[in-house]
Amino acid sequence: MAVTLLPHEITKSSAESLRRFIQELHEENDLVVISAEVDPDLEVAAIARRVYETEDKAPLFNNVKGQHPNGLFRIFGAPVGASRIPGKRFIRIAKLLGLPSTATGQEIIHKLNAAKRLPGIPPKEVSSGPVKDFKLLGDEIDLMALPIPFLHQDDGGKFLQTFGMYVVQSPDGSWVNWSITRSMLHGKRSLVGPVMPRQDIGVIRQMWKDKGQDMPFALCFGVSPAAIMVSGMPIPKGTNETDYIGALTGNPVEVTKCETNNIRVPADAEIIFEGVVSNSETASEGPMAEYHGLIFPGESKQCPLFKVNAITYRKDPILLICVTGRAPEESETVWGLTQAAEVLTICQDAGLPIKMVWNPFESHCLWFILQVDRGELRALNTNMKDFSLKVGHTVFGSKPGFYIPKVYLVGDDIDPTNLKDIIWASATRCQPRVNEFFFDQYPNIGLIPYVSHGDRIGQFHYKVVRCCLFPEEFSHELEWREASFKNNYPQELQNKIERQWTTYGF
Ligand SMILES: Cc1cc2nc3c(=O)[nH]c(=O)nc-3n(C[C@H](O)[C@H](O)[C@H](O)COP(=O)(O)O)c2cc1C
């Protein structure tokens, strides 16, 4: 056993329990339990980074140097990296959603999309849970004494929070937001991190600021895998992630009240940090190597202070980390992927004939591939320009559109999860300028390297729709064939060759 499961966790799915998720990965040989002592000062992160880049097993570090006598904490690295097990590249993503380990990109996106059409299931309040087993309050807390990892040698500090979930709520309690945003260690009882005004956490913080008050928060590690996935998903403002998570798993999330505020947190999470985000105090944060795979050393920013008033945790608690950098890591496998699912829903709601959306991991969350149903497209009686502009305004004007600068439209002969297909379609069907449609009226997230460090000539940095369809495909079925073994030889001949392959001498 890689981890101890409580009796009620044995019956849960991998989407509903982190420990069940870990156990299943172990059983399927996609997890390595590391008992040797590892140093949280770069060593843990360097191992996780190598794991991402080689698509190796996820490491559970059981023996972290400096582990606190109270058990804080073990570390789980690359929790949603890709896997090199044949036929199971997306095993960790699939298990976040309770899908079979062999699930394809299409099955994953369609699961997220289908749950959007189901009625939400609100959370269920319980009086307590494993996360209340141990408690540290007020001056008992010393974050500096915890083995908080230093992730990249050019980072501006140690990052406690890279793959935990923040819970905040509007002052009247009607809107509860679960989301991921990073936080750096600042002091004995403080963290510092960005709170983007555009994100729901930023909108809710403004509500508290308007009342002249600090915003209560809970930072939760080891929430259910479905919950961490949805926390990274830009679902519409005003909606509660909890209800969609319930729809995804078919069961309500069990939540329990914090010790020091009115926030409800997942009852079987691993560790909870409770506190308030100051409405006035800031400190220098970062830099941290980013999801785009670069770091600009020395570039720190002033960000709000998060003051910690309580820590609660279960036995042998596990801290999850995401070591951002070259893809794929959780930025692509969780954030980019859930953005793609959200864009599919948005396009469908706008009546656009889009069958599938994918964010190729290699694009570091910057290319979104929209697969067009060409039969439905022809029925629309439209043309390349009108259609591309409509898609651009729909996607770039949406909530995830802030993060998305480049959209590729491909036909349904192209598999958007196959990078070879995307490059082939773009290279052969997208004429520079004629098939490209530019937009400068929509803002971009400042983290995109050419936004923070590139020239701007329009109102904002440009976004683009690149149409990888022939103009004729908008009006009739164009007569062309793919020149490949599968598509340009009679089926009978293909079967014969496959049968006799080794007898030819291969
Ligand atoms: C691993 C991971 C790390 C993330 N880190 C940040 C971050 O540091 N800052 C940020 O603004 N968004 C970050 N995000 C993206 C947000 O979580 C995401 O856009 C989410 O939808 C924002 O919440 P909202 O929909 O409630 O606005 C991260 C996502 C993931 C999956």
PDBQT file of the ligand as one rigid body, heavy atoms in Angstrom, charges set to zero:
ROOT
HETATM    1  C1  LIG A 601      -1.373  24.036 -11.686  1.00  0.00    +0.000 C 
HETATM    2  C2  LIG A 601      -2.101  25.330 -11.862  1.00  0.00    +0.000 A 
HETATM    3  C3  LIG A 601      -1.522  26.493 -11.392  1.00  0.00    +0.000 A 
HETATM    4  C4  LIG A 601      -2.158  27.714 -11.560  1.00  0.00    +0.000 A 
HETATM    5  N1  LIG A 601      -1.565  28.821 -11.065  1.00  0.00    +0.000 NA
HETATM    6  C5  LIG A 601      -2.158  30.015 -11.225  1.00  0.00    +0.000 A 
HETATM    7  C6  LIG A 601      -1.557  31.185 -10.696  1.00  0.00    +0.000 A 
HETATM    8  O1  LIG A 601      -0.517  31.134 -10.058  1.00  0.00    +0.000 OA
HETATM    9  N2  LIG A 601      -2.157  32.380 -10.913  1.00  0.00    +0.000 N 
HETATM   10  C7  LIG A 601      -3.322  32.456 -11.607  1.00  0.00    +0.000 A 
HETATM   11  O2  LIG A 601      -3.829  33.559 -11.783  1.00  0.00    +0.000 OA
HETATM   12  N3  LIG A 601      -3.942  31.358 -12.111  1.00  0.00    +0.000 NA
HETATM   13  C8  LIG A 601      -3.383  30.129 -11.934  1.00  0.00    +0.000 A 
HETATM   14  N4  LIG A 601      -3.981  29.017 -12.444  1.00  0.00    +0.000 N 
HETATM   15  C9  LIG A 601      -5.194  29.163 -13.268  1.00  0.00    +0.000 C 
HETATM   16  C10 LIG A 601      -6.456  29.352 -12.475  1.00  0.00    +0.000 C 
HETATM   17  O3  LIG A 601      -6.552  28.406 -11.452  1.00  0.00    +0.000 OA
HETATM   18  C11 LIG A 601      -7.662  29.222 -13.397  1.00  0.00    +0.000 C 
HETATM   19  O4  LIG A 601      -7.610  30.194 -14.414  1.00  0.00    +0.000 OA
HETATM   20  C12 LIG A 601      -8.965  29.312 -12.671  1.00  0.00    +0.000 C 
HETATM   21  O5  LIG A 601     -10.001  29.138 -13.591  1.00  0.00    +0.000 OA
HETATM   22  C13 LIG A 601      -9.128  30.655 -12.000  1.00  0.00    +0.000 C 
HETATM   23  O6  LIG A 601     -10.228  30.619 -11.186  1.00  0.00    +0.000 OA
HETATM   24  P1  LIG A 601     -11.641  31.266 -11.552  1.00  0.00    +0.000 P 
HETATM   25  O7  LIG A 601     -12.220  30.446 -12.678  1.00  0.00    +0.000 OA
HETATM   26  O8  LIG A 601     -12.346  31.074 -10.309  1.00  0.00    +0.000 OA
HETATM   27  O9  LIG A 601     -11.411  32.693 -11.952  1.00  0.00    +0.000 OA
HETATM   28  C14 LIG A 601      -3.401  27.774 -12.249  1.00  0.00    +0.000 A 
HETATM   29  C15 LIG A 601      -3.991  26.603 -12.703  1.00  0.00    +0.000 A 
HETATM   30  C16 LIG A 601      -3.356  25.387 -12.519  1.00  0.00    +0.000 A 
HETATM   31  C17 LIG A 601      -4.017  24.122 -12.999  1.00  0.00    +0.000 C 
ENDROOT
TORSDOF 0
